[in-house]
Amino acid sequence: MPPTPTPSPTIAPTATPAPIPSPPAHGSSALGPAGFDPARAFAHVEALALEIGPRPAGSDAEDKAARYLRDQLQGFGYEIELQPFSFDVFVDAGSGLEVLSPPAPSPAVYPFEPSANGVVEGELVDAGIGRPGDFPADTAGKIALIQRGTLRFSEKVANAAAAGAVGAVIYNNGPGLFAGNLSGLSEIPAVAMSQEDGEALLAKMQSGPVSVRLTVLTESGPQDSQNVIARPPDGECRVVAGGHYDSVPGGPGANDNASGTATVVEMARVLAADGEFDDVCFVLFGAEEAGLIGSSRFVDRLTAAESETLEAMLNFDMVGVGTNWLLSGSLSITDIAVAEAEERGLDYAVDNSLELSGSDHAPFAAAGIPAIFLHSFFDVVADDPRYHTAEDQPQHVEPSRMEEIGDAGLAVIEELLRGR
């Protein structure tokens, strides 16, 4: 889920899991039961987040994930298309933070997008949460160390610049390193840091001045990605169920969003296992973390006839962690989802303010296609403290959560198809 890709040292990709073989016939028992199987869904989470690992947009690992998903869906009997597209991507080209005095190991950092490039040196100052009144009177010419939270990243960095700081370091308010987006090019170099490293620097500052050299070097350039589209044999796309399969850099993305991807793949298997398929297409989007690129490209390439046929889109994003379901989107679908949640006794809330923001449903809704966002994302720190970190690992994903929303999603689809 956008907009903040997460940094990490480069992690070498591992071998792509072997695809399952094609079934001998549609509806064959080789596809398993025509009911949502949480164990099968969780196996996809492990394949994506553990065996393939971090899948940043445009990377070889994202491409491996796309081919894995292609093989799975093709094995269920769907007609598969890898829909390629290009986009510009922001990359770290050598940013870092060197602790000059007293000497200490250099903590990992990641530049905000788009941070000003540059090299600055200075003493660190504790700037609290980054409000204007949090900056010490002698901030000018120094580098502000700021805690994440309360204010937008852009506000924190702008307040640091207004206070005279020559650089800004924002450390996490939860475990792990993270990355963030600014609303525009910053005046001063700005980077993100893990909670652990930020608190370690604060502890050092209690014993005396700490001087650092902050380097921000970034680049932007074209990258390639693809959507994985599964269409029913001889069928139409009256409903699209989808989610993004890329992750932030350095983050295995088990919950965000191997959980949503796995749920969609298992839903596709269920509809294929009953031999019917129905007029449902399943689309796994690339480059969501780079700004909803894949879903936007998919919508842009719909023909007039395809747009007319498409009645609804269901987006599954971050569905493996949390306690309550948040249903956000077009009233025509949300009302159906609420009825299904009520029937199943699920804890849920409705927030239609998110219809045009946040995830891959948004381009569909903006194009006038009814869409719904199904997720467990109320408060990042409270609901998933591992969000956009290297700790977003499969062991934290609950298969029962995927089963709940997968079953509900299938029921919503059935009701939508019954409407014609």
N, C-alpha and C positions, 0 to 999 in steps of 0.2 A: 504494500500500500504506500502511495507516495506521500510527501514529496522527498523524503530524506534518504538518499543512499547511504549505506553504512560502510565505513572504511575498514581496512584490516591489511596486514601484510599479505602479499600475494600467496595464495594457497594453490598448490599444484592440483589440477583436476585429476580425479580418479576415473577408473574405467567405467563406461556406461553399462548399467545392468542389461542383461540379455533380454530381448523382447519375448513375450509369450508367443507361441505358435498360433497361426491362424486356425480358427475352428473349422471343423469339417462341414458344418452347415449352420445357417442362421437358426437361433433358438436351440442349438444343441446343448446337451448337458455339459459339454466341454467348457461352456461359458460360466457354469455355476448356476446358483439359484437366482430366480428373478426377484430378488429382494436385496436391499442394501446390506453389504457385508463390511462391517467396520475393520475387520482384519485385512481384507483386500485393500481397502482405502489406506490403511496405515502402512501397508507395504509400499505403496506409491510415495508416501511421505518419506519413508526411509530411502527409497531409491533416489529421490530428487535431492533431499537435504543431506543425506549421509553419504551415499555412494557417489553422487555427482558433486554435491556440495554447493558453495556459493555460485550463483548464476547471474552475475550482473549483465545488464543489457549489452548486447553486442559481443559478448565473450564466447570463447570456445565452449565453456561449460553451459552457457545458455543454449547454444546450438546442440550440444549433446542431449540436453533436457528435451528440446523440441523433437529430436529424433526418437528418444525414448517414448515420448507421448504419442508420436505418430505410430510407432510400432504397436503400442498397446491398443490404441483405438482401431487401427487397421485389423488387428487380431480379433476384434469384436465384430468385424464385418462392415464397418463404415467406409465410405469413400473419403479419402484423405487428401487434403491440399496443404502444402506448406506455402503460406502467403508471405513472400519476402517484402521487406521495406528497408529503407535507409533513414538514418537520423543523425543529428549531431549530438555528441556525447561529451560531457565534462569529465576530465581525468586529472588526477594528481600527478604532476610531472617531477616531483622531488621536494615536496614540502617537509619541514621538520622543525623540531624545537630542541636546541642544544642548551643544556644547563651549564653556564660558564663558571659561576661562582655562587656557593662552593661547588666544586666538581661533583657531578652525579650522572648516572645513566640517563640517556635521552629518552623521554617518554614518547610514545606513538601519538601522532596527531593526524588530523585530516582536514583539508581546507573546506571552508564553506563555499557554496556555489551561489553567485560568483564573487569570490573574494578578490580584493586588490592583490596583485602580485608584489613581491618586494622582500627585502631583507632588513630587519630592524633589530636593534639591540637595546636592552634596558632592564631596569629593575622591575620585578613583578610587584603589583599592588593588588591587594584583596578588594575587589569591587562588588562583593556580595552577590545580589541577584541581578545587578546591572541597571537599577533605577538611577536617575540622575543624582539623587542624594546619597547613593551608595559609594560614589567615587571619592577617594580622599582628596583633600585640597591640593596635594602635591602630585597628582596623577600625570600632569604634563610631562611628556618625554619618556614615560614609562609604559609598561605593557600590563594591561588589565587582565586579571584572572577572575572570571565570572562564573557563577553557578548557573546551570541550565534550569529553566522553569519560570512561570508567571508571565514573563514578557516574551515577545517574538524575538528570534535571533537577530533580525534586522534592527530592532529597537535597542537591544543590548549593545550591538556593535556601533550604532549611530551615537548612543549615549557615551560610549567610550571615546569615540573620536571628538565629540563635543567637549569632553572633559580634558582633552589634550593628549590622550594616550596615543602611542604610535603603533600599537598592535593590540589584538584582543584574543584571549584564549578562553573558550567556554567549556567547562568540564561538566560531565554528565551528572544528573541527579539520580541515576540508577546504575547498575553494574554495566561495565563494558564501554567500548568506544562507539561513537555514533557519527553521523554526518547530518548536515542540515542545509537548507536553501535560504538564501537571503532574497529580499524583494527586488534588489538591484545591486549593482556593483558597489562594494563598500569603499569607504575612503581610506581605510587602513587594512593591513593584512589581518585575517581572522581565521582561526582554526578551532576544531573541536578536539576534546581530550576525554579520556575515560574518567569515571568517578574516582577510581583508585589512584590514578596518577595526579589528578587535581588535588585530592585531599593530601597526598604525599607532599606536594609542593607547598600547600598551605601549612603543613606541619613544619617544613623546613623554614618557612618565613617567620614562624614563631621564634626561631633561634637567631634570626638576623637576616639581612638583605639577601635576596636571591636574584642573580642576574642571569638573563637568558638571551639567546639569539634566535629569533623567529624568522623562518624562511617560508614563504608561500610562492610556489611555482605551479601553475596550472595550465592546462591546454584544453582546447575543444577541437573536435574533428568528427568526420563522418564514420558511422559504424553501421553494420548490417544486423538485422534481426528478422524474425518471422513469427507469424501466427500459425497455430496448428488448428486446422478446420476439419471437423468430422461431420459429414453429411450422411443421412440415412440413404440406403440404396433406393433409387427411384422415388425419393421423397423430396419434400420442400422444407424450407426453414421457416416454419410458422412461429417457433419459439427457439431462442438461443439461450443455452446455459453456458456460462463461462467463468473464467477467472485468470489471473496472470500467473505465469510459471517462472518468471525471472525473480531474482532476489536483489537485495542491496549488495554492493561489493563487500566481500569479507563476511557476510552474514549467510549462514546456511539456509535461512528462510524456511524453517519447518512449519511454523504457523503462518508466516507471511512470505510466500503464500502457497507452500506445498500442500497445506491443509485444504485450501480451497480448490486447488488443482486436482488433488487426489479425490475430493468429493465429487467433482465434475466427472472425472474419469470413471469412478464407480457408478455414478448415475447412468452414464452412457452404457456401461456393461449391463446394468439392470434392464434397461429398455431393449438392448439387443438380445438378452437372454430369454425374453419372453417371445422372441421371434417377430415382434411387431415393429419395433424401432419408432414408429409414429413420426410425425413431421417435426422432429426436434433435432437441431444441430448443436454440436458442442464445440466451443471455440476456446482455446487456451492462448492467451495474449502474451506476446513478448514486449519487453521494454516498457512495462507499466511504471516501474520505479523511476524511469527517466522522464516521466510526464504523461502517462496514459497514451503512449505513442501507438502501441499495437492496436488497441481498441479504436482509437481515432482513425487509423488507417483502414481498419476493417469497415467501419461505418462509411468512410469516404468512398470506398470502392463498391458499395452496394449499388446495384442498378435500380432504376425506378421501380421495376417490377419486383425486385427482391425486397425493397423497402416497403412496398405495398403489402407484400405477403407476410412480412415479419410483424407479428402481433405483440411480442413481448421479449424482454431480455432479463435473465436472472443472473446476478453477479455474486459469486461466492469468494469472499476475501477475508482471511483471518478467521477461520471457523473452528479451530482446534483448541483454543484456550479461552477461558472466560466462564461466566456463570449465567448471564442473561443474553438473550438474542435482541439485536437491534435491527428493526425492519425499516428501511428507508427507501422511498421511491414514489412512483406513480400510484395514485390512489386506486386505480383499477386493478393493480396487482397486489398492492399492500393489503387491501380489504380481504383478498383471497388468502394471503399469507397469514393474516391475523386469525381468520377462521380456522385454518389448519393448525396454527399454534395453540389456539384455544382447545381444539379437539384433542390435541396430544398433551395438554397440560404443561406446555412449555412456558418458562418465564421469559417475557419479552417486553419491549417498548417500541413505540413507533416514533420516528423523527423524519418527516418528509422534507426538512430543510436541507438534507444531504442529497437530494435527487440529482443535482447538477454539480456535485463535487466529490472529491475523495478517491474515486476508484473507477473501474472500467465500465460501470453502468452509465457514467456521466455523458460520454459521447453519444450513446444511444438516446438518452433522455433529451439531450440538446437537439437531436435530429427529429424529435417528435415521436420516437418509438418508446412506448411504455416500458419502464425498467425498474428493477428493484435491487437494492443492495442488502445482502443477507450476511450479517457478521456479528462478532462479539466484541465490539470496539467502542467502549464508553469513555474510558480514560486510559491512556497508554500505560502509565506507570502502575495503576491499580490493576488493570485487567491483563496486561502482558508486559511485565517489567523487562522482558528480554527482547522486546520489539526493536528491530533494526540493530541488533547486536550479534556478536559471534556466539552468544548463548542461546539463540533461537534454534534449538536442537530438537530432534524427534522425540526424545524422552519426555518432553514437556507437553507434547500434543496428546489430547485425549480422544481416542477413537470414537468414544460414545458421543462426543460433541459433533463429530462429522456425521455420525449415523443419524442423530436428531435432525440436523439441518438437511441432510441428504434425503431422508424420508419425507420431510416437509416439502422440500423442493420438488420431489417427484409428484407429490400430491397437488401442488400448485400447478405444475405443468399439465397434469391430467385434467384439472378443472379448466385451465385455459383452453386446452384442445377441445374439451366438451362444449365450449361456448359457441362454436361455429355450427 
